Each structure stands twice: as C-alpha cells, then as structure tokens.
Amino acid sequence: MGLKLFNTLSRSVQEFAPRAAAGKKVGMYCCGPTVYDFAHIGNWRTFVFGDLVRRYLEFKGYEVRHVMNVTDVEDKIIKRVRETKTTLREFTVKFETAFFDDLKSLHCRMPHVTPRATEFIGEIVALIEKLIARGIAYQTADGSVYFSIEKYRGCGCTYGQLVKLNFDEMRPGVRVAADEYEKEALADFALWKTRVPEDGDVFWPSPWGEGRPGWHIECSAMSMKVLGNSFDLHLGGEDLKFPHHEDEIAQSEGATGQPFVKHWLHGAHLLVEGKKMSKSLGNFFTLRDLAGKGFTGREVRYALLPAHYRETFNFTLDGLTGARTALARIDECVGKLRALAAPHPVPAPVVSRAGSAPGAPDPLTDRFTAALDEDLNISSAWAAVFDWVRDTNKRVAENALSAPAAMAALAAWEKVNSVLGIGAAAEAEAPAEIVALLEARQAARQAKDFKRSDQIRDELKAQGWVVEDSPKGPKLKKI
Ligand SMILES: [Zn+2]
C-alpha cells in the first residue's frame, strides 16, 4: 500500500513517490536549528515530526538520505554574539552540541548530514553569483545583494508556491533586509548583507565586499549541494512557509531553472498549557526544563506525538504525566511477552525495517501501517497499539499465548516501535528478541548447559550484541 502525504505545493494529500521512478531512494531536507538558544518544545515538535517521517519512510523500505542544517549565522545569532561579547563559533558551539544531545534524548535518528552554514560560504557566494548572472539578483549601493521578485516573476517563475501572496501592494525595488518578515512586508529580500559595525567579527570576503549571507540563501545552498538541484522531500514547521521556504524555492529555481523540491511537508505548532508559548507566560519549556521536572526524553517524545502533524495540539505537564502512564502500560505488556518468550530460545527473527518483510501478517502491523499510510495518521496508529496492548494482556491473562506466539508478538511490536521510536524501558535498551536470547542464555547457564549458552552467545554476537557478565548480572552491549 502506498503512503499518502499532504503536499503544501499542491495543497492536497497525494501519493508519495520519490522523483526517481520506481526508486527507493529519498533525499530529505529538514530545516535545522538556529543555534542562538536552547530549542524549545515547539521546535521539538517539528524535529520529532521530521524523525517520524524519516522512520516511517525507512519502515516502508525507502533509503532515506536525511539532511538537517545548522543555521550558525543569521540576525538573531549576531545580536547575541554582540551582546555576550564572544566569538561566533564559541557562542554557537554550545547550543549546537546541546541540540544534538537533546535530539538523541528524544530518540531521534541522527541525520546523515548536518551542514553548518558557515562552512558553505563558498557555495552560497557561487549561488548568488548565478542569480546575478541570470539577472534575478542585484547589488545595491552599500554592497549588499538582493533578490528581485519582479525579475524572477518576469522569467515566468512563480513566487508564492506555498502561500498565497498579494502582489498588488508590492512596489518594485522595495527591499527587506531582515531575515524574518511578514507576508505584508513582501519585498526584495537580502541574499548578501554588507558588513556593518554591529556585525563585529562576523563577516566573510565576497565579490561584493565583506559581508555575510542572508538566512534563506543558506538553506538553498546547503540543500542543493548535498542533495542535488532537485530533491524529494523538504520539511519544516509551518512558520517557515513564508518567507523562508518560499525564498528557498525562488533562489533555487531562479538559479537552476529546475524544480527544487517535489514534496513539501509542514508541521503545525503546539499550544503549551492552552496558550501560545511565551517566556512571560511561564509556559516556555526547553527539553532541559522538562528534564528538571523529572521527565525523560522518551516521555517527552511520546507527549509530542499524540496528534496529526497538521493539527495544533495542547502540550501540558499533565499530558506528560499521562505519557508516563501510557508508556508504563506498553512496557508492562512487552515485559510479559518477554517473560513468555524467554524460555523458548528459537532463533530470533530478523527485524526488518521494510513493511513488506516476509512473514505472516499481523494485525498490529497491518492496522498501524494502514493508519500511517493515510498522511501519517498517528492517533489511529496509537489506537492500534493500545488495542493490541489490551488484547495481548487479555491473552496473557487467559494463558492463551504460547512462547512462539509471544515471540511473534514481540517481533511485531519491534517493527512498530522502529517507527514510534519510544524504545524500551531504561533497563532494556536492546530489542525484545535480543533480550529474550539473553534470558535464554541465562536459563541455559543455570541449567549448566554451557554448550547451549555458548551457542546463544555466538548467536547474539552474530546479531551485533555482546554479553558482559558483571556482579549485577549479564549486560548487553552493542558491538
Ligand atoms: Zn531552512
């Protein structure tokens, strides 16, 4: 069954198909963090959504190349660098490191490439030169370079592919220098900003003199350098549709004359405790704030995934407590399955990420896949999980589950969990079937069946795990 996703370009739900016909390779670019502060829970909703998209594509058998940039030079960063009297890199490195630590805490798969804007200045300059050569960008008296919306539209290109824009009010040649502006301020936007005293030491040489790039051109340059002029999937928060993504399209298509991105995906925002998040309302949380209140990354991840990605939802501390309860229900059920499966040391099934993996279909995976195929209907997917938990608990209570059936149920759960990414309770990080093998090895050792226990150890090794015996008992370690 095919995956359908809402494409902001067409304003409709459509079948997802990579550009390469019959291809299984997907180039995916997610606008990453602007490293001027710790990411807040609203940002994390978008990044966890991006991780869900990647995990589900991988589950469907796609080979995803996931690129997430780090915006390490733009207006807000320069302001903070000036205020804190530090250097650009000294300032950004701590927020960049914190971002990737938090990304791991939230069980997000690490992007394959994480380009920093400051390391792509050469590509940015080359892209601006191309736009100037095509007559779409122009230099102003102060040495800055702007993108001409009028010239771009004059080439038959469309500005306003993601959002509806009103050009009646637009005066040709009016310019906006700031990286962020509203639709009402529709105007030519800055590609290269000439050096001003407030920039301090943040500048690079260019054909137009010393200066720095605008924010929007950074993503065009990085995405096309890593993924090519045209790629499959671009996603970000809905606030980035305009001007950031609209400008990315204009810069990229203006320079190459080729379609930039096939599918655009935008995630909605969240409310926190019923209101728009703000520092003054006391409802502004970073992941660190929530960790300080005793919540784990796993619990926060769960609490960020209750609703469809295009719907706003209300994130609350009560919801986080609810996440803890829900995860405990899943852990308890999986724990029972492990106990049932443990004395039955059948070779562990190879868990495949592909939804079409051979083997008997199971109702959990079928319902889960049907839900997510429909534009990532995550609430239906969770309903499938909790119906499965209820049914499994019932069958366990009735002694109606054999060890092989428990193994099969665990394998189904692992497949589903490869998408949800909620991992397992802290004491057991390994997949269920690996834990089951470890327990079988323990049972063999207790029965003094050392031949069998060695066999299982070798099998674990073949699957990428080593057993380390410690005074507290055996521990699994990934090779
Ligand atoms: Zn971007």
Residues whose N, C-alpha, C, O or C-beta is under 5 A from the ligand:
A	BS01	ZN	C31 C219
